[in-house]
Amino acid sequence: MSVRRRSSRLQVLNADGVLRVWQDVVGHRTETGEYLVISHQAGVKGERLTVYLASDTQQSIPVRVLDSQPVVVDGSVRHQLRLSPLEETTWATRDSDLEAE
């Protein structure tokens, strides 16, 4: 006898919330104050994201995706995202490189 379920196991009704999907990106801040990062996933123009710097301060930076372009890195397709901070933040990194989640 089969033990498969025939009905849905999940139902969401009238739900508001935030979905957090963590992914590592590598990039840097440009002279104009934008961030250029390389990601495994494409961004959607206008999408709001939060960047967490890999540092002791656990600082978060709210950003908006300005552009997303496919690029080839070490023979694999990645996506270069151009991000604009939504509010001015100040932080320092070594050699202007950053690594974030």
N, C-alpha and C positions, 0 to 999 in steps of 0.2 A: 504494500500500500504506500502511495506517495505521501510525503509529509510537506509538500509545498503549500505555501500560503497563497490564497487566491485574492486576498484583499490587500490594500495598501497598509504598510506598517507605519507610515508617517503622514500626518495631516497638519497643515499650518493654516490657521484662520486669523485674519486681521492682526498680523504681527508686524511690529515696527522694531527695528534693531540695527545692529552693526555686525557685519561679517568680517572677521579678521583672518586673513590668510597671510602667513609669514613667508617671505621669500628673501633670500640673500641677493643683494645687488652690490656692484662695485662701481665707483665713479668719482667725480670730483666737482667742485664748485667753480663756475666760470667767473671771469672778471666782471660780468654783468650781474652776478648774484644768482644766476640760475644753476641748477644741478644737471649734469649729464651722467646718467647711470646706464650700466649694461645689465639687463635682466633676462631671465629665461622666458618670461611672458610679455606679450605686447601690452601696451597701455592704451587706454581710450581717451582721446582728446577731451579735455574738460573734467576728467575723473579726478576726484579728490583722494589723496593718499596721505599717509603719515609715515615719515622716514624716521627711524630710530638709529642714531649713530652708534657704532661699535666703540664705545668709550666708557669710562668709569661714571660719567654723569647721567647716563640713561636719558639724555635729552631727546625730545621728539620734535619734529619739524613738520607742520602741516604744509602740503604742497598740492599743486594742480598740474596735471599732465598737459603740456603745451604741444608735444609732438612725440610720435613713436615711429621709429624706422627700423626695418630688419637690417642686421649686419651679420657678417660671418666672422666668428672668433674661433680660432684654432680648428677650423673645419666644421664648426657647428653653427647653426642659425641662432642668433640671439637678437635682442631688441634693444636699441638705444633709445632711452626715454629722456626727453628734455622736460625738466620740472621747474616750476616757478614757486618760490615760497609764498604762502598766503599771508604771513606776517613776518616782520623783520626779526631775525634771531641772530645772536652773535655767538660764535664758537670758533675754536682754533683746532687745526689738525696739522700733523707733520706733512710738509711738502704739498699742501693743498689736496691730498688724497683723502678719500673717505671710504669707509666700508659700512654698510648698513643692512638692516633686516627689513 
